[in-house]
Amino acid sequence: MKIAIHNLPNKDRFSSYWVKYCEDNNIPYKIVNCFDSDIISQIEDCSALMFHFFLGAQDKMLFARQLLYSVENSGKKVFPNFRTMWHYDDKVGQKYLLESINAPLVPTYAFFQKEKALQWAESTSYPKVFKLRNGASSSNVKLVKDKDKAVSLIDKAFGTGFSHKGSPWPHLKERIRKYKLDNSKLGGVKAAIKRIFYVPPSERKYGTEKGYAYFQDFIPENGFDIRVIVIDQKAFGIKRMVREKDFRASGSGMIKYEKENFDPETIGLAFELADRLQSQSVAFDFIYFNGTPLVVEISYCFTSLGVYEKCEGFWDRELNWHVGSFNPYGWMVDTLLKEMNQER
């Protein structure tokens, strides 16, 4: 019943929480390095593997999926498992997944042939929202106000393509905005300025995003989005306000935590969709159309680093409210333990 945990110093955001939870609760574990060639041998004496991979390195994300698929196929339990993470950072994949479970998805359009994309651009209404399949904190997201802009983006999508990180100038603007909110973030401004003149090797090795075009309907009058995370039949959430003179909430840094900011219908819907997905952990981003919650996108993981520690409590599956602090990272370990015990 030992759990292997990938834990490299300053490289993984969840693993330190997992290790502490195991230590506090006398759960057998061992530290491993999933990037070692002999990782399969390292986990021979373990019943499960936990590996938090996240945005920022496409090659490492690809490897993480391959390793976790392989370990899960061997009969060991993993976090995240296949159903939980195959769609991570892939908005195109999420479109079809959410449609297949009849989730209330913001109307979404994906094209893999330029001619069909252009035909749609001629006949659709505007504005629309253009996105790349990957990216977080509202990166790679553009408001398309008219047909000419849509056609321009489609031409590029099926031509030279888009950088994974996008133009450095919007990135610098965003870093300056966050610095004004929190003066401790000066390092981010310096890094953004440097990126204008120097593209780091970690970015240069990636190709461009091209060969598809992805749009969503623009849903007006949303000054915020609601993120709800469901783990182990428990849910918690944050309300993210949109940036000034903008429509994007993800990554804004302007967050509300009080219980009154959350509609019970939205929490209940998150539980229902998590059941349909059969996910160990899932974060839903919701916006509203005439008061009805719509899913924008999903993720298996979420920003940590103190953000969710400010939540006032959580809901259980019956929508009972539990006030006080909680440990969602411990819930991930508990989920894995339950799966391991079911196999015994």
Phi and psi in degrees as a GROMACS rama.xvg file:
@    title "Ramachandran Plot"
@    xaxis  label "Phi"
@    yaxis  label "Psi"
@TYPE xy
-76.7178  141.237  LYS-2
-105.777  128.543  ILE-3
-88.3041  133.084  ALA-4
-125.454  121.71  ILE-5
-74.0793  119.653  HIS-6
-146.912  95.8058  ASN-7
-104.804  130.467  LEU-8
-53.1648  131.669  PRO-9
63.7838  14.0541  ASN-10
-116.347  -20.275  LYS-11
-129.918  130.077  ASP-12
-87.8754  -29.6613  ARG-13
-91.9284  -30.4514  PHE-14
-62.5079  -34.8253  SER-15
-63.375  -34.6785  SER-16
-67.5214  -40.4353  TYR-17
-62.873  -44.7864  TRP-18
-60.9411  -46.001  VAL-19
-62.618  -40.5338  LYS-20
-64.2323  -42.0721  TYR-21
-62.933  -42.7335  CYS-22
-64.7995  -42.9944  GLU-23
-67.8141  -24.9829  ASP-24
-114.59  16.2128  ASN-25
53.7793  42.5913  ASN-26
-96.0672  122.103  ILE-27
-60.8443  132.815  PRO-28
-151.173  166.233  TYR-29
-144.767  148.126  LYS-30
-86.177  132.888  ILE-31
-132.547  164.021  VAL-32
-114.319  105.375  ASN-33
-65.4327  -14.4797  CYS-34
-90.8444  0.707042  PHE-35
-75.0551  144.676  ASP-36
-62.4143  -29.6572  SER-37
-98.2596  28.9132  ASP-38
-59.3818  -35.4913  ILE-39
-62.5817  -39.1357  ILE-40
-67.8034  -36.8882  SER-41
-60.0467  -31.8528  GLN-42
-102.65  13.8956  ILE-43
-58.3682  -35.7093  GLU-44
-90.8613  13.8137  ASP-45
-115.004  153.665  CYS-46
-98.1668  -10.56  SER-47
-154.905  160.714  ALA-48
-133.712  133.738  LEU-49
-117.265  126.305  MET-50
-142.872  104.737  PHE-51
-89.046  106.512  HIS-52
-108.272  151.737  PHE-53
-150.778  179.343  PHE-54
-61.1647  152.848  LEU-55
125.356  -22.3503  GLY-56
-144.881  98.1562  ALA-57
-62.1151  -36.6888  GLN-58
-66.9585  -39.2078  ASP-59
-69.643  -34.1376  LYS-60
-65.4095  -41.6573  MET-61
-61.6348  -45.7441  LEU-62
-62.8466  -42.5329  PHE-63
-58.1386  -44.2296  ALA-64
-61.2422  -46.0065  ARG-65
-61.3423  -43.1367  GLN-66
-65.9921  -47.2443  LEU-67
-63.9735  -40.1334  LEU-68
-58.3624  -44.5871  TYR-69
-64.7192  -45.7798  SER-70
-66.0879  -40.8389  VAL-71
-63.5322  -37.7962  GLU-72
-65.8227  -24.9267  ASN-73
-75.3933  -10.6461  SER-74
108.379  -9.73794  GLY-75
-79.8345  156.403  LYS-76
-86.3596  147.004  LYS-77
-136.533  153.86  VAL-78
-132.365  122.607  PHE-79
-81.0737  148.152  PRO-80
-88.3611  -178.285  ASN-81
-57.6557  -50.3265  PHE-82
-62.7492  -26.7677  ARG-83
-80.1113  -35.7366  THR-84
-124.714  -1.89532  MET-85
-62.7104  -28.9426  TRP-86
-93.6669  3.90301  HIS-87
-60.5362  132.321  TYR-88
57.5335  34.0077  ASP-89
-138.761  86.8552  ASP-90
-65.2536  -31.0804  LYS-91
-65.1711  -48.027  VAL-92
-60.5536  -38.2748  GLY-93
-63.9826  -35.2045  GLN-94
-53.4436  -52.2724  LYS-95
-72.1703  -35.7467  TYR-96
-62.7165  -49.1966  LEU-97
-67.8588  -36.6163  LEU-98
-64.5315  -36.4106  GLU-99
-68.101  -24.8115  SER-100
-102.397  13.5458  ILE-101
57.9526  38.0637  ASN-102
-73.6964  149.302  ALA-103
-76.5762  77.5339  PRO-104
-83.8499  139.911  LEU-105
-52.3958  129.975  VAL-106
-49.1198  124.16  PRO-107
-130.43  142.93  THR-108
-132.04  126.381  TYR-109
-124.468  135.297  ALA-110
-130.049  138.214  PHE-111
-120.124  5.30583  PHE-112
-129.315  126.407  GLN-113
-59.7912  -39.8124  LYS-114
-60.9906  -43.0632  GLU-115
-68.9661  -35.7486  LYS-116
-63.8084  -42.0683  ALA-117
-68.1077  -38.1655  LEU-118
-60.6315  -43.1651  GLN-119
-63.5097  -42.497  TRP-120
-61.9671  -31.9646  ALA-121
-70.4726  -31.1027  GLU-122
-106.375  -15.059  SER-123
-81.3913  168.759  THR-124
-96.0171  162.96  SER-125
-129.854  159.316  TYR-126
-78.7926  163.047  PRO-127
-129.254  168.942  LYS-128
-116.387  124.152  VAL-129
-98.7446  136.66  PHE-130
-139.387  154.196  LYS-131
-89.0246  162.408  LEU-132
-66.075  -23.5995  ARG-133
-119.629  171.495  ASN-134
116.83  148.202  GLY-135
-130.859  172.039  ALA-136
55.3716  37.5577  SER-137
68.2933  14.1593  SER-138
-71.4151  153.555  SER-139
61.5848  30.2786  ASN-140
-123.048  126.836  VAL-141
-132.473  140.899  LYS-142
-85.842  124.917  LEU-143
-106.509  110.123  VAL-144
-89.939  -18.465  LYS-145
-154.752  174.145  ASP-146
-62.6265  -40.4787  LYS-147
-59.5196  -42.5824  ASP-148
-66.1831  -40.2799  LYS-149
-62.1219  -44.5572  ALA-150
-62.7919  -40.4295  VAL-151
-61.2406  -43.5194  SER-152
-67.2919  -38.4885  LEU-153
-65.3747  -42.6715  ILE-154
-57.3012  -43.8143  ASP-155
-70.0232  -38.892  LYS-156
-60.2922  -34.8115  ALA-157
-104.043  13.8928  PHE-158
-121.916  -109.359  GLY-159
-72.5684  -23.5989  THR-160
84.0624  -177.154  GLY-161
-121.569  145.11  PHE-162
-68.9293  145.044  SER-163
-57.3161  -39.4783  HIS-164
-91.5557  -11.1529  LYS-165
74.6468  -175.458  GLY-166
-65.335  142.151  SER-167
-71.1407  -20.0107  PRO-168
-70.2903  -47.8425  TRP-169
-60.2306  -33.5644  PRO-170
-63.943  -42.2881  HIS-171
-64.6838  -43.4196  LEU-172
-58.3413  -42.0223  LYS-173
-67.1825  -40.1904  GLU-174
-63.972  -38.5074  ARG-175
-65.2235  -41.273  ILE-176
-59.9375  -44.1867  ARG-177
-69.2706  -31.4601  LYS-178
-64.0514  -37.2787  TYR-179
-66.3062  -29.2327  LYS-180
-78.0458  -33.2619  LEU-181
-147.146  105.222  ASP-182
-63.7937  -11.3326  ASN-183
-75.642  -8.09395  SER-184
-95.0345  25.4438  LYS-185
-61.4079  -33.6593  LEU-186
-59.1365  -34.0218  GLY-187
-66.9035  -36.0807  GLY-188
-65.2451  -44.9487  VAL-189
-61.1508  -42.3653  LYS-190
-65.3127  -37.8576  ALA-191
-67.1676  -38.2655  ALA-192
-64.3329  -43.1254  ILE-193
-61.1639  -37.0902  LYS-194
-67.4059  -22.0353  ARG-195
-63.2207  -35.3201  ILE-196
-102.919  -17.053  PHE-197
-145.297  117.325  TYR-198
-88.9933  119.271  VAL-199
-65.1896  153.608  PRO-200
-55.2165  -32.6826  PRO-201
-61.6528  -25.4189  SER-202
-93.5513  -32.6521  GLU-203
-66.4579  -24.6497  ARG-204
-80.2601  -8.48191  LYS-205
-92.8223  147.132  TYR-206
-79.2935  -172.078  GLY-207
-95.4681  158.984  THR-208
-88.312  119.33  GLU-209
-161.338  169.519  LYS-210
94.5233  2.98844  GLY-211
-154.981  161.395  TYR-212
-134.882  134.697  ALA-213
-129.95  125.196  TYR-214
-132.392  152.974  PHE-215
-128.088  154.286  GLN-216
-61.6235  143.499  ASP-217
-85.6211  121.52  PHE-218
-100.499  110.231  ILE-219
-76.2124  170.478  PRO-220
62.0305  37.5455  GLU-221
-115.881  104.149  ASN-222
-86.7629  6.80289  GLY-223
-164.998  168.72  PHE-224
-127.152  164.635  ASP-225
-116.352  121.367  ILE-226
-102.491  124.338  ARG-227
-120.256  126.437  VAL-228
-108.537  131  ILE-229
-118.242  122.559  VAL-230
-141.524  129.095  ILE-231
53.4244  46.1179  ASP-232
60.1175  29.6811  GLN-233
-132.744  151.753  LYS-234
-139.557  146.572  ALA-235
-145.946  167.25  PHE-236
-156.366  168.214  GLY-237
-136.203  153.874  ILE-238
-109.493  119.105  LYS-239
-107.164  121.489  ARG-240
-82.9917  149.576  MET-241
-75.9264  156.542  VAL-242
-66.6514  155.284  ARG-243
-61.7879  133.643  GLU-244
55.5157  41.3369  LYS-245
-146.76  175.554  ASP-246
-120.474  0.127312  PHE-247
-99.2346  135.145  ARG-248
-107.545  -36.3341  ALA-249
-59.1035  128.919  SER-250
80.3148  5.82952  GLY-251
-69.0481  -28.2049  SER-252
80.618  -0.698339  GLY-253
-104.153  101.784  MET-254
-125.953  142.208  ILE-255
-119.322  143.741  LYS-256
-120.659  -14.1686  TYR-257
-64.9776  144.951  GLU-258
-56.665  -34.3845  LYS-259
-66.3047  -9.46382  GLU-260
-81.5081  -2.21666  ASN-261
-121.971  131.521  PHE-262
-86.2394  127.286  ASP-263
-56.2037  -32.165  PRO-264
-61.7709  -39.5817  GLU-265
-67.782  -41.5323  THR-266
-63.0011  -44.6636  ILE-267
-61.8527  -39.5842  GLY-268
-63.7471  -39.816  LEU-269
-61.0072  -42.8923  ALA-270
-61.1933  -44.931  PHE-271
-62.446  -44.7127  GLU-272
-68.5798  -36.6453  LEU-273
-61.4507  -37.6348  ALA-274
-63.8707  -43.3371  ASP-275
-64.7759  -36.4815  ARG-276
-76.3255  -19.5941  LEU-277
54.8574  46.4767  GLN-278
-98.0751  141.331  SER-279
-69.4566  -34.7366  GLN-280
-153.958  130.443  SER-281
-150.441  135.017  VAL-282
-109.512  123.691  ALA-283
-104.133  135.007  PHE-284
-104.403  118.874  ASP-285
-113.29  142.947  PHE-286
-126.088  179.579  ILE-287
-128.238  140.942  TYR-288
-124.955  112.465  PHE-289
52.4294  40.1216  ASN-290
84.1065  -4.80155  GLY-291
-95.1871  128.044  THR-292
-71.9001  135.845  PRO-293
-125.345  140.24  LEU-294
-81.5141  131.822  VAL-295
-91.5859  -50.6298  VAL-296
-164.922  175.126  GLU-297
-136.084  166.971  ILE-298
-154.27  151.853  SER-299
-83.2006  -23.7117  TYR-300
-125.973  -175.806  CYS-301
-157.948  162.97  PHE-302
-63.5463  135.326  THR-303
-110.01  -119.302  SER-304
51.2725  42.5229  LEU-305
93.5852  -9.74606  GLY-306
-65.5961  -51.2801  VAL-307
-81.7213  -12.0961  TYR-308
-65.5662  -14.5173  GLU-309
-88.029  -4.90819  LYS-310
-64.6521  145.028  CYS-311
-81.0753  -15.4534  GLU-312
170.216  -165.864  GLY-313
-146.026  165.464  PHE-314
-105.595  145.54  TRP-315
-94.3013  -177.833  ASP-316
-62.0795  -26.3066  ARG-317
-89.9958  10.6197  GLU-318
65.872  23.4132  LEU-319
-74.9831  139.563  ASN-320
-94.4648  130.239  TRP-321
-115.248  106.946  HIS-322
-78.6327  146.223  VAL-323
116.099  176.196  GLY-324
-70.8244  158.883  SER-325
-153.517  169.803  PHE-326
-126.248  89.9211  ASN-327
-65.4499  -25.675  PRO-328
-71.1996  -35.7305  TYR-329
-65.3348  -35.4365  GLY-330
-60.1407  -34.4923  TRP-331
-64.4907  -42.7834  MET-332
-63.4916  -44.0587  VAL-333
-60.7164  -40.3019  ASP-334
-58.4779  -44.4139  THR-335
-66.1527  -41.1199  LEU-336
-61.1527  -40.7399  LEU-337
-63.3762  -41.4141  LYS-338
-63.8106  -39.7479  GLU-339
-65.445  -41.6819  MET-340
-67.4707  -31.7482  ASN-341
-65.8963  -23.8474  GLN-342
-85.159  -11.8063  GLU-343
